[in-house]
Amino acid sequence: MISHTLMPSLPGMATPAIVTREVHRAYDGKASQGAVPAVLEERLPFSVRVVSDAEALDKAVHIRHAAYARHVPDLARTLLQPEAADFADGSVVLLAASHLDGSPLGTLRIQTNRYAPLALEQSLTLPPSLSGSLLAEATRLGVAEGRVGTLVKTVLFKAFYLYCLHSGVDWMVVTGRAPVDRQYLRMLFDDVYPDAGYIPMHHVGNLPHRVLKFEVRTAQERWAAVHHPMYKFMVETHHPDISLDVRAAPLSREPVAAPVLLQAPAQVM
């Protein structure tokens, strides 16, 4: 249920059915017959992968630019080409693409502070409680409109969480404008500065945003403790269509074709 600070979206399309099945783990001899544990596996109508070539980056730039063009035109004009952060050490760009025709359905950039400060640190100083921690910020999320966009957004959030979980990230950090911030709160994010309110964010056109944090290592425990409705999706369901192989060749800085505006501009969700 992640929502980017601007909640951009693209024209919707019909969503093929999600295929869910029970998958039994390998029997190790310890469980009695008929009691072999199982997990759910869901196949999605699209894939989520780390961008590693110019073609995939071009698709990500297309959907990113179109998503901002209508509601934040000044910012959108800076998104006609890939940004420096797309190539930066410690950053990955995710792309959701349809299995049907390869069309882009969503994109998200994850930036860590392994090598440089986070984008949000252009606008505020993080508290000592986060100093010395490995942080990851999600930015530049754009998704398709309608039901498919809602699903893509949810899957991109899971991909963000899994990336952080398996990369040793301590805290996920996000910015959210009202009322988007309430979606983060429902996912058990907390305020970085509880009394700060909404802070203008330089990297999103100086619009006021709330800055929120989420501890990665305690996520499953906290979700389980409150019987969170997303627990099954986030923890107990395997999605083979999410592939986060960051060992792929790094993005090239060679020019990428400028995006063409899609026929229907972005809508704020």
TALIN-V406543 format. One record per residue. N is the residue number from 1. RES is the residue in three letters. D_FIRST is the distance of its C-alpha to the first C-alpha in whole Angstrom. Layout:
BEGIN
n=N res=RES d_first=D_FIRST
n=N res=RES d_first=D_FIRST
END
This chain:
BEGIN
n=1 res=MET d_first=0
n=2 res=ILE d_first=4
n=3 res=SER d_first=6
n=4 res=HIS d_first=10
n=5 res=THR d_first=13
n=6 res=LEU d_first=14
n=7 res=MET d_first=11
n=8 res=PRO d_first=14
n=9 res=SER d_first=14
n=10 res=LEU d_first=17
n=11 res=PRO d_first=19
n=12 res=GLY d_first=18
n=13 res=MET d_first=19
n=14 res=ALA d_first=20
n=15 res=THR d_first=18
n=16 res=PRO d_first=20
n=17 res=ALA d_first=19
n=18 res=ILE d_first=17
n=19 res=VAL d_first=20
n=20 res=THR d_first=20
n=21 res=ARG d_first=23
n=22 res=GLU d_first=24
n=23 res=VAL d_first=25
n=24 res=HIS d_first=28
n=25 res=ARG d_first=28
n=26 res=ALA d_first=32
n=27 res=TYR d_first=34
n=28 res=ASP d_first=36
n=29 res=GLY d_first=39
n=30 res=LYS d_first=37
n=31 res=ALA d_first=36
n=32 res=SER d_first=38
n=33 res=GLN d_first=38
n=34 res=GLY d_first=36
n=35 res=ALA d_first=33
n=36 res=VAL d_first=32
n=37 res=PRO d_first=28
n=38 res=ALA d_first=25
n=39 res=VAL d_first=22
n=40 res=LEU d_first=20
n=41 res=GLU d_first=19
n=42 res=GLU d_first=17
n=43 res=ARG d_first=18
n=44 res=LEU d_first=16
n=45 res=PRO d_first=18
n=46 res=PHE d_first=17
n=47 res=SER d_first=17
n=48 res=VAL d_first=15
n=49 res=ARG d_first=18
n=50 res=VAL d_first=19
n=51 res=VAL d_first=21
n=52 res=SER d_first=25
n=53 res=ASP d_first=27
n=54 res=ALA d_first=28
n=55 res=GLU d_first=27
n=56 res=ALA d_first=24
n=57 res=LEU d_first=23
n=58 res=ASP d_first=25
n=59 res=LYS d_first=22
n=60 res=ALA d_first=20
n=61 res=VAL d_first=22
n=62 res=HIS d_first=22
n=63 res=ILE d_first=19
n=64 res=ARG d_first=18
n=65 res=HIS d_first=21
n=66 res=ALA d_first=21
n=67 res=ALA d_first=18
n=68 res=TYR d_first=19
n=69 res=ALA d_first=23
n=70 res=ARG d_first=23
n=71 res=HIS d_first=21
n=72 res=VAL d_first=22
n=73 res=PRO d_first=25
n=74 res=ASP d_first=27
n=75 res=LEU d_first=24
n=76 res=ALA d_first=24
n=77 res=ARG d_first=27
n=78 res=THR d_first=27
n=79 res=LEU d_first=24
n=80 res=LEU d_first=27
n=81 res=GLN d_first=27
n=82 res=PRO d_first=25
n=83 res=GLU d_first=25
n=84 res=ALA d_first=27
n=85 res=ALA d_first=24
n=86 res=ASP d_first=23
n=87 res=PHE d_first=26
n=88 res=ALA d_first=26
n=89 res=ASP d_first=27
n=90 res=GLY d_first=24
n=91 res=SER d_first=21
n=92 res=VAL d_first=20
n=93 res=VAL d_first=18
n=94 res=LEU d_first=16
n=95 res=LEU d_first=16
n=96 res=ALA d_first=15
n=97 res=ALA d_first=18
n=98 res=SER d_first=19
n=99 res=HIS d_first=22
n=100 res=LEU d_first=24
n=101 res=ASP d_first=25
n=102 res=GLY d_first=23
n=103 res=SER d_first=22
n=104 res=PRO d_first=19
n=105 res=LEU d_first=16
n=106 res=GLY d_first=13
n=107 res=THR d_first=14
n=108 res=LEU d_first=13
n=109 res=ARG d_first=16
n=110 res=ILE d_first=16
n=111 res=GLN d_first=19
n=112 res=THR d_first=20
n=113 res=ASN d_first=23
n=114 res=ARG d_first=26
n=115 res=TYR d_first=28
n=116 res=ALA d_first=27
n=117 res=PRO d_first=25
n=118 res=LEU d_first=22
n=119 res=ALA d_first=21
n=120 res=LEU d_first=20
n=121 res=GLU d_first=24
n=122 res=GLN d_first=25
n=123 res=SER d_first=25
n=124 res=LEU d_first=25
n=125 res=THR d_first=26
n=126 res=LEU d_first=24
n=127 res=PRO d_first=26
n=128 res=PRO d_first=28
n=129 res=SER d_first=26
n=130 res=LEU d_first=24
n=131 res=SER d_first=27
n=132 res=GLY d_first=28
n=133 res=SER d_first=24
n=134 res=LEU d_first=22
n=135 res=LEU d_first=19
n=136 res=ALA d_first=17
n=137 res=GLU d_first=15
n=138 res=ALA d_first=13
n=139 res=THR d_first=14
n=140 res=ARG d_first=15
n=141 res=LEU d_first=12
n=142 res=GLY d_first=13
n=143 res=VAL d_first=12
n=144 res=ALA d_first=14
n=145 res=GLU d_first=14
n=146 res=GLY d_first=14
n=147 res=ARG d_first=13
n=148 res=VAL d_first=13
n=149 res=GLY d_first=11
n=150 res=THR d_first=8
n=151 res=LEU d_first=9
n=152 res=VAL d_first=9
n=153 res=LYS d_first=6
n=154 res=THR d_first=4
n=155 res=VAL d_first=8
n=156 res=LEU d_first=8
n=157 res=PHE d_first=6
n=158 res=LYS d_first=8
n=159 res=ALA d_first=11
n=160 res=PHE d_first=11
n=161 res=TYR d_first=11
n=162 res=LEU d_first=14
n=163 res=TYR d_first=16
n=164 res=CYS d_first=16
n=165 res=LEU d_first=17
n=166 res=HIS d_first=20
n=167 res=SER d_first=21
n=168 res=GLY d_first=22
n=169 res=VAL d_first=19
n=170 res=ASP d_first=20
n=171 res=TRP d_first=17
n=172 res=MET d_first=14
n=173 res=VAL d_first=14
n=174 res=VAL d_first=13
n=175 res=THR d_first=14
n=176 res=GLY d_first=12
n=177 res=ARG d_first=15
n=178 res=ALA d_first=15
n=179 res=PRO d_first=13
n=180 res=VAL d_first=10
n=181 res=ASP d_first=11
n=182 res=ARG d_first=11
n=183 res=GLN d_first=7
n=184 res=TYR d_first=8
n=185 res=LEU d_first=10
n=186 res=ARG d_first=9
n=187 res=MET d_first=8
n=188 res=LEU d_first=11
n=189 res=PHE d_first=12
n=190 res=ASP d_first=15
n=191 res=ASP d_first=17
n=192 res=VAL d_first=19
n=193 res=TYR d_first=22
n=194 res=PRO d_first=22
n=195 res=ASP d_first=25
n=196 res=ALA d_first=24
n=197 res=GLY d_first=22
n=198 res=TYR d_first=21
n=199 res=ILE d_first=22
n=200 res=PRO d_first=23
n=201 res=MET d_first=21
n=202 res=HIS d_first=24
n=203 res=HIS d_first=22
n=204 res=VAL d_first=20
n=205 res=GLY d_first=23
n=206 res=ASN d_first=24
n=207 res=LEU d_first=21
n=208 res=PRO d_first=21
n=209 res=HIS d_first=17
n=210 res=ARG d_first=16
n=211 res=VAL d_first=16
n=212 res=LEU d_first=14
n=213 res=LYS d_first=15
n=214 res=PHE d_first=13
n=215 res=GLU d_first=16
n=216 res=VAL d_first=16
n=217 res=ARG d_first=19
n=218 res=THR d_first=18
n=219 res=ALA d_first=14
n=220 res=GLN d_first=16
n=221 res=GLU d_first=18
n=222 res=ARG d_first=16
n=223 res=TRP d_first=14
n=224 res=ALA d_first=17
n=225 res=ALA d_first=19
n=226 res=VAL d_first=17
n=227 res=HIS d_first=16
n=228 res=HIS d_first=12
n=229 res=PRO d_first=11
n=230 res=MET d_first=9
n=231 res=TYR d_first=12
n=232 res=LYS d_first=14
n=233 res=PHE d_first=11
n=234 res=MET d_first=10
n=235 res=VAL d_first=14
n=236 res=GLU d_first=16
n=237 res=THR d_first=16
n=238 res=HIS d_first=17
n=239 res=HIS d_first=16
n=240 res=PRO d_first=19
n=241 res=ASP d_first=18
n=242 res=ILE d_first=16
n=243 res=SER d_first=19
n=244 res=LEU d_first=19
n=245 res=ASP d_first=22
n=246 res=VAL d_first=23
n=247 res=ARG d_first=27
n=248 res=ALA d_first=27
n=249 res=ALA d_first=29
n=250 res=PRO d_first=28
n=251 res=LEU d_first=28
n=252 res=SER d_first=31
n=253 res=ARG d_first=32
n=254 res=GLU d_first=33
n=255 res=PRO d_first=33
n=256 res=VAL d_first=30
n=257 res=ALA d_first=31
n=258 res=ALA d_first=30
n=259 res=PRO d_first=27
n=260 res=VAL d_first=28
n=261 res=LEU d_first=26
n=262 res=LEU d_first=25
n=263 res=GLN d_first=26
n=264 res=ALA d_first=24
n=265 res=PRO d_first=22
n=266 res=ALA d_first=19
n=267 res=GLN d_first=17
n=268 res=VAL d_first=15
n=269 res=MET d_first=12
END
